Amino acid sequence: MLRKLMVPVLIVAGAILCVLPMRAQVKVHKVVFALTSPDETDWKLTLNNVRNLMTGLAPEAVEVEVVSYGPGIAFLKKNGSDADEILKLESMHVHFAACANAMKKQGLEPADLVSGVEIVPAGIVEVVKKQEQGWTYIKAGR
């Protein structure tokens, strides 16, 4: 009797184990923007692109990082024209990274940047590492 019950139980358990891996896997889009421009028009274009990307891919998961280096480091200044928009996007889990090399060259300190910005040793290295991890690269601006 016990043997007769075990066979259907094992069949159902096996079917469940086969179906579980077939569930739709959640796609996570990972996108890194490289921002090197000192031009505020390029900054606004980048912010629009980030918002449009997130809206266009919703409800799918999106990870976005904007890496600013070279002359583009000015984009992340806390008294900059886009500081409020950067804070809004940070609240939506968009990450912003500042190049320590560019900061040093331009005499910037961490306190000069928008709150929440991560400082990375080299912006170009951050972009390369993200690409090696499978992130999609987008050159920010025009």
CYANA upper distance limits for C-alpha pairs under 8 A (distance plus 0.5 A):
  1 MET  CA      5 LEU  CA      7.05
  2 LEU  CA      6 MET  CA      6.74
  3 ARG  CA      7 VAL  CA      7.14
  4 LYS  CA      8 PRO  CA      7.97
  5 LEU  CA      9 VAL  CA      6.98
  6 MET  CA     10 LEU  CA      6.48
  7 VAL  CA     11 ILE  CA      6.69
  8 PRO  CA     12 VAL  CA      6.68
  9 VAL  CA     13 ALA  CA      6.59
 10 LEU  CA     14 GLY  CA      6.45
 11 ILE  CA     15 ALA  CA      6.68
 12 VAL  CA     16 ILE  CA      6.74
 13 ALA  CA     17 LEU  CA      6.74
 14 GLY  CA     18 CYS  CA      6.70
 15 ALA  CA     19 VAL  CA      6.72
 16 ILE  CA     20 LEU  CA      6.65
 17 LEU  CA     21 PRO  CA      7.88
 18 CYS  CA     22 MET  CA      7.78
 19 VAL  CA     23 ARG  CA      7.23
 26 VAL  CA     60 GLU  CA      7.86
 26 VAL  CA     61 ALA  CA      8.08
 27 LYS  CA     60 GLU  CA      7.03
 27 LYS  CA     61 ALA  CA      7.09
 28 VAL  CA     60 GLU  CA      7.22
 28 VAL  CA     61 ALA  CA      5.28
 28 VAL  CA     62 VAL  CA      6.06
 28 VAL  CA     63 GLU  CA      7.62
 29 HIS  CA     60 GLU  CA      8.20
 29 HIS  CA     61 ALA  CA      6.71
 29 HIS  CA     62 VAL  CA      5.16
 29 HIS  CA     63 GLU  CA      6.57
 29 HIS  CA    135 TRP  CA      8.27
 30 LYS  CA     62 VAL  CA      6.42
 30 LYS  CA     63 GLU  CA      5.20
 30 LYS  CA     64 VAL  CA      6.51
 30 LYS  CA    134 GLY  CA      8.09
 30 LYS  CA    135 TRP  CA      5.37
 30 LYS  CA    136 THR  CA      6.65
 31 VAL  CA     62 VAL  CA      8.13
 31 VAL  CA     63 GLU  CA      6.72
 31 VAL  CA     64 VAL  CA      5.45
 31 VAL  CA     65 GLU  CA      7.01
 31 VAL  CA    135 TRP  CA      5.77
 31 VAL  CA    136 THR  CA      5.15
 31 VAL  CA    137 TYR  CA      6.59
 31 VAL  CA    138 ILE  CA      7.78
 32 VAL  CA     64 VAL  CA      6.31
 32 VAL  CA     65 GLU  CA      5.34
 32 VAL  CA     66 VAL  CA      6.33
 32 VAL  CA     67 VAL  CA      7.69
 32 VAL  CA    127 VAL  CA      7.39
 32 VAL  CA    130 LYS  CA      7.53
 32 VAL  CA    131 GLN  CA      8.50
 32 VAL  CA    135 TRP  CA      6.88
 32 VAL  CA    136 THR  CA      6.57
 32 VAL  CA    137 TYR  CA      5.66
 32 VAL  CA    138 ILE  CA      6.68
 33 PHE  CA     46 THR  CA      8.46
 33 PHE  CA     64 VAL  CA      8.18
 33 PHE  CA     65 GLU  CA      6.72
 33 PHE  CA     66 VAL  CA      5.14
 33 PHE  CA     67 VAL  CA      6.55
 33 PHE  CA    137 TYR  CA      6.61
 33 PHE  CA    138 ILE  CA      5.29
 33 PHE  CA    139 LYS  CA      6.22
 33 PHE  CA    140 ALA  CA      6.04
 34 ALA  CA     66 VAL  CA      6.61
 34 ALA  CA     67 VAL  CA      5.56
 34 ALA  CA     68 SER  CA      6.70
 34 ALA  CA     69 TYR  CA      8.25
 34 ALA  CA    127 VAL  CA      7.41
 34 ALA  CA    137 TYR  CA      8.02
 34 ALA  CA    138 ILE  CA      6.90
 34 ALA  CA    139 LYS  CA      5.60
 34 ALA  CA    140 ALA  CA      5.92
 35 LEU  CA     43 TRP  CA      8.32
 35 LEU  CA     46 THR  CA      8.45
 35 LEU  CA     66 VAL  CA      7.40
 35 LEU  CA     67 VAL  CA      6.44
 35 LEU  CA     68 SER  CA      5.22
 35 LEU  CA     69 TYR  CA      6.98
 35 LEU  CA     72 GLY  CA      6.07
 35 LEU  CA     73 ILE  CA      8.46
 35 LEU  CA    139 LYS  CA      7.14
 35 LEU  CA    140 ALA  CA      5.41
 35 LEU  CA    141 GLY  CA      7.48
 36 THR  CA     68 SER  CA      6.42
 36 THR  CA     69 TYR  CA      5.83
 36 THR  CA     70 GLY  CA      5.90
 36 THR  CA     71 PRO  CA      6.10
 36 THR  CA     72 GLY  CA      4.47
 36 THR  CA     73 ILE  CA      7.63
 36 THR  CA    140 ALA  CA      8.06
 37 SER  CA     42 ASP  CA      7.11
 37 SER  CA     43 TRP  CA      8.13
 37 SER  CA     70 GLY  CA      8.16
 37 SER  CA     71 PRO  CA      6.21
 37 SER  CA     72 GLY  CA      4.94
 37 SER  CA    141 GLY  CA      7.61
 38 PRO  CA     42 ASP  CA      8.31
 38 PRO  CA     71 PRO  CA      5.52
 38 PRO  CA     72 GLY  CA      5.25
 38 PRO  CA     73 ILE  CA      8.09
 38 PRO  CA     74 ALA  CA      7.06
 38 PRO  CA     75 PHE  CA      7.69
 39 ASP  CA     43 TRP  CA      7.12
 39 ASP  CA     72 GLY  CA      8.31
 40 GLU  CA     44 LYS  CA      6.74
 40 GLU  CA     75 PHE  CA      8.13
 40 GLU  CA     81 SER  CA      8.46
 41 THR  CA     45 LEU  CA      6.70
 41 THR  CA    141 GLY  CA      8.18
 42 ASP  CA     46 THR  CA      6.59
 42 ASP  CA    140 ALA  CA      7.54
 42 ASP  CA    141 GLY  CA      4.61
 42 ASP  CA    142 ARG  CA      6.76
 43 TRP  CA     47 LEU  CA      6.80
 43 TRP  CA     75 PHE  CA      7.20
 43 TRP  CA     82 ASP  CA      8.32
 43 TRP  CA    140 ALA  CA      8.28
 43 TRP  CA    141 GLY  CA      7.01
 44 LYS  CA     48 ASN  CA      6.64
 44 LYS  CA     82 ASP  CA      8.17
 45 LEU  CA     49 ASN  CA      6.59
 45 LEU  CA    140 ALA  CA      8.19
 45 LEU  CA    141 GLY  CA      6.32
 45 LEU  CA    142 ARG  CA      8.43
 46 THR  CA     50 VAL  CA      6.70
 46 THR  CA    140 ALA  CA      5.95
 46 THR  CA    141 GLY  CA      6.14
 47 LEU  CA     51 ARG  CA      6.79
 47 LEU  CA     85 GLU  CA      8.32
 48 ASN  CA     52 ASN  CA      6.51
 49 ASN  CA     53 LEU  CA      6.41
 50 VAL  CA     54 MET  CA      6.78
 50 VAL  CA     64 VAL  CA      8.08
 51 ARG  CA     55 THR  CA      6.63
 52 ASN  CA     56 GLY  CA      6.28
 53 LEU  CA     57 LEU  CA      6.60
 54 MET  CA     58 ALA  CA      6.54
 54 MET  CA     62 VAL  CA      6.99
 57 LEU  CA     61 ALA  CA      8.06
 57 LEU  CA     62 VAL  CA      7.81
 58 ALA  CA     62 VAL  CA      8.46
 63 GLU  CA     93 HIS  CA      8.05
 63 GLU  CA     94 VAL  CA      7.30
 64 VAL  CA     93 HIS  CA      8.28
 64 VAL  CA     94 VAL  CA      5.67
 64 VAL  CA     95 HIS  CA      6.66
 65 GLU  CA     94 VAL  CA      6.46
 65 GLU  CA     95 HIS  CA      5.04
 65 GLU  CA     96 PHE  CA      6.05
 65 GLU  CA     97 ALA  CA      7.63
 66 VAL  CA     94 VAL  CA      8.28
 66 VAL  CA     95 HIS  CA      6.79
 66 VAL  CA     96 PHE  CA      5.32
 66 VAL  CA     97 ALA  CA      6.66
 67 VAL  CA     96 PHE  CA      6.45
 67 VAL  CA     97 ALA  CA      5.17
 67 VAL  CA     98 ALA  CA      6.55
 67 VAL  CA     99 CYS  CA      7.98
 67 VAL  CA    123 GLY  CA      6.64
 67 VAL  CA    126 GLU  CA      8.03
 67 VAL  CA    127 VAL  CA      7.66
 68 SER  CA     72 GLY  CA      5.77
 68 SER  CA     73 ILE  CA      5.47
 68 SER  CA     75 PHE  CA      7.77
 68 SER  CA     76 LEU  CA      7.98
 68 SER  CA     96 PHE  CA      8.16
 68 SER  CA     97 ALA  CA      6.68
 68 SER  CA     98 ALA  CA      5.67
 68 SER  CA     99 CYS  CA      6.81
 68 SER  CA    123 GLY  CA      7.02
 69 TYR  CA     73 ILE  CA      5.43
 69 TYR  CA     98 ALA  CA      6.80
 69 TYR  CA     99 CYS  CA      5.56
 69 TYR  CA    101 ASN  CA      8.45
 69 TYR  CA    102 ALA  CA      6.23
 69 TYR  CA    122 ALA  CA      8.28
 69 TYR  CA    123 GLY  CA      5.81
 69 TYR  CA    124 ILE  CA      7.91
 70 GLY  CA     99 CYS  CA      8.20
 70 GLY  CA    102 ALA  CA      5.74
 71 PRO  CA    102 ALA  CA      7.92
 73 ILE  CA     77 LYS  CA      8.07
 73 ILE  CA     98 ALA  CA      6.90
 73 ILE  CA     99 CYS  CA      7.64
 73 ILE  CA    102 ALA  CA      7.05
 73 ILE  CA    103 MET  CA      7.43
 74 ALA  CA     80 GLY  CA      7.95
 75 PHE  CA     80 GLY  CA      7.05
 75 PHE  CA     82 ASP  CA      7.71
 76 LEU  CA     80 GLY  CA      7.40
 76 LEU  CA     82 ASP  CA      8.45
 76 LEU  CA     83 ALA  CA      7.43
 76 LEU  CA     86 ILE  CA      8.48
 76 LEU  CA     98 ALA  CA      7.82
 76 LEU  CA    113 LEU  CA      5.99
 76 LEU  CA    114 VAL  CA      6.35
 76 LEU  CA    117 VAL  CA      8.16
 77 LYS  CA     83 ALA  CA      7.48
 77 LYS  CA    112 ASP  CA      6.21
 77 LYS  CA    113 LEU  CA      4.84
 77 LYS  CA    114 VAL  CA      6.20
 78 LYS  CA     83 ALA  CA      6.07
 78 LYS  CA    112 ASP  CA      6.35
 78 LYS  CA    113 LEU  CA      5.14
 78 LYS  CA    114 VAL  CA      4.58
 78 LYS  CA    115 SER  CA      7.80
 79 ASN  CA     83 ALA  CA      7.03
 79 ASN  CA    112 ASP  CA      8.40
 79 ASN  CA    113 LEU  CA      8.49
 79 ASN  CA    114 VAL  CA      8.31
 82 ASP  CA     86 ILE  CA      6.69
 83 ALA  CA     87 LEU  CA      6.81
 83 ALA  CA    114 VAL  CA      6.73
 84 ASP  CA     88 LYS  CA      6.81
 85 GLU  CA     89 LEU  CA      6.72
 86 ILE  CA     90 GLU  CA      6.58
 86 ILE  CA    114 VAL  CA      8.13
 87 LEU  CA     91 SER  CA      6.84
 87 LEU  CA    114 VAL  CA      7.92
 87 LEU  CA    115 SER  CA      8.06
 87 LEU  CA    116 GLY  CA      8.46
 88 LYS  CA     92 MET  CA      7.20
 89 LEU  CA     93 HIS  CA      7.06
 89 LEU  CA     94 VAL  CA      5.90
 90 GLU  CA     94 VAL  CA      5.26
 90 GLU  CA     95 HIS  CA      6.55
 90 GLU  CA     96 PHE  CA      8.12
 90 GLU  CA    116 GLY  CA      7.94
 95 HIS  CA    117 VAL  CA      7.70
 95 HIS  CA    118 GLU  CA      8.25
 96 PHE  CA    116 GLY  CA      8.19
 96 PHE  CA    117 VAL  CA      5.66
 96 PHE  CA    118 GLU  CA      6.75
 97 ALA  CA    117 VAL  CA      6.05
 97 ALA  CA    118 GLU  CA      5.15
 97 ALA  CA    119 ILE  CA      6.06
 97 ALA  CA    120 VAL  CA      6.88
 97 ALA  CA    123 GLY  CA      8.09
 98 ALA  CA    102 ALA  CA      8.41
 98 ALA  CA    103 MET  CA      8.02
 98 ALA  CA    117 VAL  CA      7.23
 98 ALA  CA    118 GLU  CA      6.64
 98 ALA  CA    119 ILE  CA      5.25
 98 ALA  CA    120 VAL  CA      6.47
 98 ALA  CA    123 GLY  CA      7.18
 99 CYS  CA    103 MET  CA      6.75
 99 CYS  CA    119 ILE  CA      6.51
 99 CYS  CA    120 VAL  CA      5.78
 99 CYS  CA    121 PRO  CA      6.38
 99 CYS  CA    122 ALA  CA      5.43
 99 CYS  CA    123 GLY  CA      5.01
100 ALA  CA    104 LYS  CA      6.59
100 ALA  CA    119 ILE  CA      6.54
100 ALA  CA    120 VAL  CA      6.34
100 ALA  CA    121 PRO  CA      5.47
100 ALA  CA    122 ALA  CA      6.50
100 ALA  CA    123 GLY  CA      8.14
101 ASN  CA    105 LYS  CA      6.75
101 ASN  CA    121 PRO  CA      7.06
101 ASN  CA    122 ALA  CA      6.42
101 ASN  CA    123 GLY  CA      8.41
102 ALA  CA    106 GLN  CA      6.65
102 ALA  CA    122 ALA  CA      8.48
103 MET  CA    107 GLY  CA      6.39
103 MET  CA    108 LEU  CA      5.25
103 MET  CA    109 GLU  CA      7.34
104 LYS  CA    108 LEU  CA      6.52
104 LYS  CA    109 GLU  CA      8.24
108 LEU  CA    112 ASP  CA      6.65
109 GLU  CA    113 LEU  CA      7.88
110 PRO  CA    119 ILE  CA      8.25
113 LEU  CA    117 VAL  CA      7.34
120 VAL  CA    126 GLU  CA      7.51
121 PRO  CA    125 VAL  CA      8.42
122 ALA  CA    126 GLU  CA      6.86
123 GLY  CA    127 VAL  CA      6.87
124 ILE  CA    128 VAL  CA      6.77
125 VAL  CA    129 LYS  CA      6.59
126 GLU  CA    130 LYS  CA      6.73
127 VAL  CA    131 GLN  CA      6.77
127 VAL  CA    137 TYR  CA      8.21
128 VAL  CA    132 GLU  CA      6.68
129 LYS  CA    133 GLN  CA      6.77
130 LYS  CA    134 GLY  CA      7.04
130 LYS  CA    135 TRP  CA      5.82
131 GLN  CA    135 TRP  CA      5.27
131 GLN  CA    136 THR  CA      6.92
131 GLN  CA    137 TYR  CA      7.09
